[in-house]
Structures are given as structure tokens and as C-alpha cells.
Amino acid sequence: MLGLFMLLALLGGAAAFIQVAVNAQLRNWVGHPVFAAFSSFFVGSLVLLLYILVQRLPWPELAKILKAPWWVWFGGILGAFYVWTTIVAAPKLGAAVLMSMAVTGQLLISLLLDHYGLLGMPRHPVNIWRCLGVGLLLLGVTIIRSK
């Protein structure tokens, strides 16, 4: 089962980069990175709504939604920021540097979230191997950036 989730993570990562490339091109057609990000989220929201309707998923209870901590609603803001930054940075950095920097940022914050169990994540303490992995990734970014 772990292998399936690792495959899903790999495919999700590949899809994220394809999204970056597509959205960077969409910017050329809609004229501004914010319109490109909005278009991306709008189409994605329509697809999710269609899935909800086809699967006949039950809508969440309003009382439960209102009890959620305030910070859980920031996912959309963070997603919009990520999509916007990749649209703006992709033409300047190129695919490899952009994604290596994005993955490095994701890895650094994930170590922090794991180590302290922040935002409801299970605790996985930082150790020498995790630090070595980050160091190797940073070295990889440096190598990718060299000309």
C-alpha cells in the first residue's frame, strides 16, 4: 500500500510541474499571471464540483465547518500564491531551476512541520539522514543552476 501512495506522490509531483508549464503559457493568452492563476483555479473548481455531483458526495455540515480552526482556510491562499509564483518565475528561471527550488522549499518546510508536529502533522524528528538529504538537494539545485 505504501508503494501506491509513493506512486501517487510521484504522479502528483509530475502533474504539478505540468500545471506550472501550462499556466505559464496560459499567462501569454490571458495577459496577466493573476488571470492565469484565477483561470486555473476556476477550471479546477469546476472539475471538483463535477466530481462531487457525479459521486453524489454528501455536503459537509455547516455546524462542523464553523468549528474548524481559522488557519485551515489558508490552503486556498497558499495554493494561489504557489500557482502565481510559479507562473511569474517559470519564464525567468526555467523548468529545472524553478522546480528544484520549489522542491527545496517544500522539503525545508516539511522538515519543520514533521519535527514539531505543526498544523496537525504527525511528528517525525529531524535526524542526520534527513539533514543530509536536504544538503544533497541543495547541492543538486546548485548543480542544476550552473551553466
C-alpha positions, 0 to 999 in steps of 0.5 A: 500500500505504501508503494501506491501512495509513493506512486501517487506522490510521484504522479502528483509531483509530475502533474504539478510541474505540468500545471506550472508549464501550462499556466505559464503559457496560459499567462501569454493568452490571458495577459496577466499571471493573476488571470492565469492563476484565477483561470486555473483555479476556476477550471479546477473548481469546476472539475471538483464540483463535477466530481462531487455531483457525479459521486453524489458526495454528501455536503459537509455540515455547516455546524462542523465547518464553523468549528474548524480552526481559522488557519485551515482556510489558508490552503486556498491562499497558499495554493494561489500564491504557489500557482502565481509564483510559479507562473511569474518565475517559470519564464525567468528561471526555467523548468529545472531551476524553478522546480528544484527550488520549489522542491527545496522549499517544500522539503525545508518546510516539511522538515519543520512541520514533521519535527514539531508536529505543526498544523496537525502533522504527525511528528517525525524528528529531524535526524542526520539522514534527513539533514543530509538529504536536504544538503544533497538537494541543495547541492543538486539545485546548485548543480542544476543552476550552473551553466 
